[in-house]
């Protein structure tokens, strides 16, 4: 089974994996902000922005890699 999509395409599983990446980036944002400020304060706008950036970054990576995981080619 090939887990990579064709170049310039996105499968439903890519969207699901992107959502998982977005969810997993959120704890890193909370921990980083807590360490930086020295207190456990939640900046929800910053957390949401980091989660969206992580998910969109994953989707863009899949959009730009081909069937064998090569960047900008299906070879």
DSSP file (Angstrom, degrees, kcal/mol; ACC not computed):
  #  RESIDUE AA STRUCTURE BP1 BP2  ACC     N-H-->O    O-->H-N    N-H-->O    O-->H-N    TCO  KAPPA ALPHA  PHI   PSI    X-CA   Y-CA   Z-CA
    1    1 A X              0   0    0      0, 0.0     2,-0.6     0, 0.0     0, 0.0   0.000 360.0 360.0 360.0 127.5    0.0    0.0    0.0
    2    2 A X        -     0   0    0      1,-0.1    66,-0.1     2,-0.1    65,-0.0  -0.788 360.0-168.7 -90.0 119.5    1.4    3.4   -1.0
    3    3 A X        +     0   0    0     -2,-0.6     2,-0.3    64,-0.1    -1,-0.1   0.585  62.7  88.6 -84.2  -9.7    0.8    6.0    1.7
    4    4 A X  S    S-     0   0    0     63,-0.5     2,-0.1     1,-0.0    63,-0.1  -0.658  70.2-138.3 -90.9 145.1    1.9    8.8   -0.6
    5    5 A X        -     0   0    0     -2,-0.3    64,-0.3    61,-0.2     3,-0.1  -0.455  33.5 -87.4 -88.6 168.7   -0.6   10.7   -2.9
    6    6 A X    >   -     0   0    0     -2,-0.1     3,-1.7     1,-0.1    59,-0.1  -0.377  60.6 -79.5 -69.7 157.3    0.1   11.7   -6.4
    7    7 A X  T 3  S+     0   0    0      1,-0.3    57,-0.2    57,-0.1    -1,-0.1  -0.347 117.2  13.8 -58.9 137.1    1.8   15.1   -6.9
    8    8 A X  T 3  S+     0   0    0     55,-2.1     2,-0.3     1,-0.2    -1,-0.3   0.623 109.6 100.9  69.8  18.8   -0.7   18.0   -6.7
    9    9 A X    <   -     0   0    0     -3,-1.7     2,-0.4    53,-0.3    -1,-0.2  -0.920  54.2-155.8-128.5 158.9   -3.4   15.8   -5.1
   10   10 A X        -     0   0    0     -2,-0.3     2,-0.2    -3,-0.1    53,-0.0  -1.000   8.7-152.0-132.9 131.7   -4.7   15.3   -1.6
   11   11 A X    >>  -     0   0    0     -2,-0.4     4,-1.2     1,-0.1     3,-0.6  -0.559  32.4-108.6 -94.2 166.1   -6.5   12.2   -0.3
   12   12 A X  H 3> S+     0   0    0      1,-0.2     4,-2.0     2,-0.2     3,-0.3   0.875 120.1  59.4 -60.9 -37.1   -9.0   12.2    2.6
   13   13 A X  H 3> S+     0   0    0      1,-0.2     4,-2.5     2,-0.2    -1,-0.2   0.826  99.5  58.0 -63.1 -29.6   -6.4   10.4    4.8
   14   14 A X  H <> S+     0   0    0     -3,-0.6     4,-2.4     2,-0.2    -1,-0.2   0.898 105.8  48.8 -65.0 -39.8   -4.1   13.4    4.2
   15   15 A X  H  X S+     0   0    0     -4,-1.2     4,-2.0    -3,-0.3    -2,-0.2   0.890 111.4  49.9 -66.1 -39.0   -6.7   15.7    5.7
   16   16 A X  H  X S+     0   0    0     -4,-2.0     4,-1.9     2,-0.2    -2,-0.2   0.917 112.0  46.9 -66.1 -42.9   -7.2   13.3    8.7
   17   17 A X  H  X S+     0   0    0     -4,-2.5     4,-2.4     1,-0.2    -2,-0.2   0.876 109.7  54.8 -65.8 -37.0   -3.4   13.2    9.3
   18   18 A X  H  X S+     0   0    0     -4,-2.4     4,-2.3     2,-0.2    -1,-0.2   0.883 106.9  50.9 -61.8 -38.5   -3.3   17.0    9.0
   19   19 A X  H  X S+     0   0    0     -4,-2.0     4,-2.4     2,-0.2    -2,-0.2   0.901 109.2  50.7 -65.0 -40.8   -5.9   17.3   11.7
   20   20 A X  H  X S+     0   0    0     -4,-1.9     4,-2.5     2,-0.2    -2,-0.2   0.915 110.3  49.5 -62.8 -42.6   -3.9   15.0   13.9
   21   21 A X  H  X S+     0   0    0     -4,-2.4     4,-1.7     1,-0.2    -2,-0.2   0.907 110.5  50.9 -62.6 -41.2   -0.8   17.1   13.3
   22   22 A X  H  X S+     0   0    0     -4,-2.3     4,-0.8     1,-0.2    -2,-0.2   0.906 112.1  46.5 -62.8 -41.2   -2.8   20.2   14.2
   23   23 A X  H  X S+     0   0    0     -4,-2.4     4,-0.6     1,-0.2     3,-0.5   0.887 112.4  50.3 -68.3 -38.3   -4.1   18.6   17.4
   24   24 A X  H  X S+     0   0    0     -4,-2.5     4,-0.7     1,-0.2    -1,-0.2   0.754 103.5  58.9 -74.5 -23.4   -0.6   17.4   18.4
   25   25 A X  H  X S+     0   0    0     -4,-1.7     4,-1.7     1,-0.2    -1,-0.2   0.754  90.9  73.5 -75.0 -22.2    1.0   20.9   17.9
   26   26 A X  H  X S+     0   0    0     -4,-0.8     4,-2.1    -3,-0.5    -1,-0.2   0.916  93.2  49.6 -60.9 -47.2   -1.3   22.5   20.4
   27   27 A X  H  X S+     0   0    0     -4,-0.6     4,-2.7     1,-0.2     5,-0.2   0.881 108.6  54.5 -61.1 -35.0    0.4   21.0   23.5
   28   28 A X  H  X S+     0   0    0     -4,-0.7     4,-2.6     1,-0.2    -1,-0.2   0.897 108.1  49.7 -63.8 -38.2    3.8   22.1   22.3
   29   29 A X  H  X S+     0   0    0     -4,-1.7     4,-2.5     2,-0.2     5,-0.2   0.917 111.4  48.4 -64.5 -43.7    2.5   25.6   22.0
   30   30 A X  H  X S+     0   0    0     -4,-2.1     4,-2.2     2,-0.2    -2,-0.2   0.934 114.3  45.3 -63.1 -46.4    1.1   25.5   25.5
   31   31 A X  H  X S+     0   0    0     -4,-2.7     4,-2.5     2,-0.2     5,-0.2   0.925 113.6  49.6 -64.1 -44.9    4.3   24.2   27.0
   32   32 A X  H  X S+     0   0    0     -4,-2.6     4,-2.4    -5,-0.2    -2,-0.2   0.931 113.0  46.1 -60.9 -46.5    6.5   26.6   25.1
   33   33 A X  H  X S+     0   0    0     -4,-2.5     4,-2.3     1,-0.2     6,-0.3   0.884 112.2  51.8 -64.8 -37.5    4.4   29.6   26.1
   34   34 A X  H  X S+     0   0    0     -4,-2.2     4,-2.0    -5,-0.2     5,-0.4   0.909 112.2  45.3 -65.0 -42.2    4.3   28.5   29.7
   35   35 A X  H  < S+     0   0    0     -4,-2.5    -2,-0.2     2,-0.2    -1,-0.2   0.899 113.6  50.7 -67.6 -40.2    8.1   28.1   29.8
   36   36 A X  H  < S+     0   0    0     -4,-2.4    -2,-0.2    -5,-0.2    -1,-0.2   0.899 120.5  32.6 -65.4 -41.6    8.6   31.4   28.1
   37   37 A X  H  < S-     0   0    0     -4,-2.3    -1,-0.2     2,-0.3    -2,-0.2   0.692 101.0-127.4 -91.4 -19.2    6.3   33.4   30.5
   38   38 A X  S  < S+     0   0    0     -4,-2.0     2,-0.3    -5,-0.3    -3,-0.2   0.535  80.7  75.9  84.8   5.2    7.0   31.4   33.6
   39   39 A X  S    S-     0   0    0     -5,-0.4     2,-1.5    -6,-0.3    -2,-0.3  -0.977  88.4-106.3-145.2 158.3    3.3   30.8   34.3
   40   40 A X        +     0   0    0     -2,-0.3     2,-0.4    -3,-0.1    -6,-0.1  -0.650  57.7 150.1 -88.7  85.9    0.5   28.6   32.9
   41   41 A X        -     0   0    0     -2,-1.5     2,-0.6   -11,-0.2    -4,-0.1  -0.971  38.6-138.2-119.7 132.2   -1.5   31.1   30.9
   42   42 A X        -     0   0    0     -2,-0.4     2,-0.9    -9,-0.0     3,-0.1  -0.815  12.7-170.0 -97.4 118.3   -3.4   30.1   27.8
   43   43 A X     >  -     0   0    0     -2,-0.6     4,-2.2     1,-0.2     3,-0.4  -0.845   8.9-172.2-100.8  93.0   -3.3   32.4   24.8
   44   44 A X  H  > S+     0   0    0     -2,-0.9     4,-2.6     1,-0.2     5,-0.2   0.797  79.3  56.3 -63.4 -31.7   -6.0   30.7   22.7
   45   45 A X  H  > S+     0   0    0      2,-0.2     4,-2.2     1,-0.2    -1,-0.2   0.922 110.9  44.3 -64.7 -43.1   -5.4   32.8   19.6
   46   46 A X  H  > S+     0   0    0     -3,-0.4     4,-2.1     2,-0.2    -2,-0.2   0.884 113.9  50.2 -68.2 -39.0   -1.7   31.8   19.6
   47   47 A X  H  X S+     0   0    0     -4,-2.2     4,-2.1     2,-0.2    -2,-0.2   0.923 112.4  46.7 -65.2 -44.9   -2.6   28.2   20.2
   48   48 A X  H  X S+     0   0    0     -4,-2.6     4,-2.5     1,-0.2     5,-0.2   0.897 111.2  52.3 -63.9 -41.0   -5.2   28.1   17.4
   49   49 A X  H  X S+     0   0    0     -4,-2.2     4,-2.4    -5,-0.2    -1,-0.2   0.900 110.4  47.9 -63.1 -40.7   -2.8   29.8   15.0
   50   50 A X  H  X S+     0   0    0     -4,-2.1     4,-2.3     2,-0.2    -1,-0.2   0.895 111.9  49.8 -67.6 -39.5    0.0   27.2   15.8
   51   51 A X  H  X S+     0   0    0     -4,-2.1     4,-2.3     2,-0.2    -2,-0.2   0.915 112.8  46.5 -65.0 -43.3   -2.5   24.3   15.3
   52   52 A X  H  X S+     0   0    0     -4,-2.5     4,-2.9     2,-0.2     5,-0.3   0.913 112.1  51.0 -64.8 -42.5   -3.7   25.7   12.0
   53   53 A X  H  X S+     0   0    0     -4,-2.4     4,-2.3    -5,-0.2    -2,-0.2   0.902 111.1  48.6 -62.5 -40.8   -0.1   26.4   10.8
   54   54 A X  H  X S+     0   0    0     -4,-2.3     4,-1.8     2,-0.2    -2,-0.2   0.927 114.5  44.5 -64.7 -45.3    0.9   22.8   11.7
   55   55 A X  H  X S+     0   0    0     -4,-2.3     4,-2.1     2,-0.2    -2,-0.2   0.920 115.5  46.2 -66.0 -44.9   -2.1   21.3    9.9
   56   56 A X  H  X S+     0   0    0     -4,-2.9     4,-2.7     1,-0.2     5,-0.2   0.883 110.1  55.1 -66.3 -38.2   -1.8   23.4    6.8
   57   57 A X  H  X S+     0   0    0     -4,-2.3     4,-2.0    -5,-0.3    -1,-0.2   0.897 108.6  48.2 -60.4 -40.8    1.9   22.8    6.7
   58   58 A X  H  X S+     0   0    0     -4,-1.8     4,-2.1     2,-0.2    -2,-0.2   0.918 111.7  49.1 -66.2 -43.6    1.3   19.0    6.6
   59   59 A X  H  X S+     0   0    0     -4,-2.1     4,-2.1     1,-0.2    -2,-0.2   0.913 111.3  49.9 -63.1 -42.4   -1.3   19.4    3.9
   60   60 A X  H  X S+     0   0    0     -4,-2.7     4,-1.7     2,-0.2    -1,-0.2   0.882 107.9  54.0 -63.9 -37.7    1.1   21.5    1.8
   61   61 A X  H  X S+     0   0    0     -4,-2.0     4,-0.6     1,-0.2    -1,-0.2   0.925 110.9  45.6 -60.9 -44.0    3.8   19.0    2.3
   62   62 A X  H  < S+     0   0    0     -4,-2.1     3,-0.5     1,-0.2   -53,-0.3   0.840 109.9  54.7 -68.6 -32.8    1.6   16.2    0.9
   63   63 A X  H  < S+     0   0    0     -4,-2.1   -55,-2.1     1,-0.2    -1,-0.2   0.831 111.9  44.2 -67.3 -32.0    0.4   18.4   -1.9
   64   64 A X  H  < S+     0   0    0     -4,-1.7     8,-3.3   -57,-0.2     2,-0.4   0.437 101.1  78.2 -96.8  -1.0    4.1   19.0   -3.0
   65   65 A X  B  < S-A   71   0A   0     -4,-0.6     6,-0.2    -3,-0.5   -57,-0.2  -0.874  70.1-139.7-111.0 146.5    5.3   15.4   -2.7
   66   66 A X    >   -     0   0    0      4,-2.9     3,-1.6     7,-0.7     8,-0.2   0.036  41.8 -67.2 -90.8-162.6    4.7   12.7   -5.2
   67   67 A X  T 3  S+     0   0    0      1,-0.3   -63,-0.5     2,-0.1     7,-0.1   0.730 132.0  39.9 -65.5 -26.5    3.8    9.0   -5.1
   68   68 A X  T 3  S-     0   0    0      5,-0.3    -1,-0.3     2,-0.1     3,-0.1   0.231 121.9 -98.4-105.6  12.9    7.2    7.9   -3.7
   69   69 A X  S <  S+     0   0    0     -3,-1.6     2,-0.3     1,-0.3    -2,-0.1   0.584  76.2 145.7  83.4   9.6    7.6   10.8   -1.3
   70   70 A X    >   -     0   0    0      3,-0.3    -4,-2.9     1,-0.1     3,-1.1  -0.617  56.0-107.0 -84.0 140.9    9.8   12.7   -3.7
   71   71 A X  B 3  S-A   65   0A   0     -2,-0.3    -6,-0.2     1,-0.3    -1,-0.1  -0.519  92.4 -12.0 -72.5 124.8    9.5   16.5   -3.6
   72   72 A X  T 3  S+     0   0    0     -8,-3.3     2,-0.3    -2,-0.3    -1,-0.3   0.713 120.2  82.9  59.3  28.7    7.8   17.9   -6.8
   73   73 A X    <   -     0   0    0     -3,-1.1    -7,-0.7    -9,-0.2    -5,-0.3  -0.986  63.1-149.6-155.3 150.3    7.9   14.7   -8.8
   74   74 A X              0   0    0     -2,-0.3    -1,-0.1    -8,-0.2    -2,-0.0   0.372 360.0 360.0 -95.2   2.4    6.0   11.4   -9.1
   75   75 A X              0   0    0     -8,-0.1    -1,-0.2    -7,-0.0     0, 0.0   0.482 360.0 360.0 -73.4 360.0    9.2    9.4  -10.0
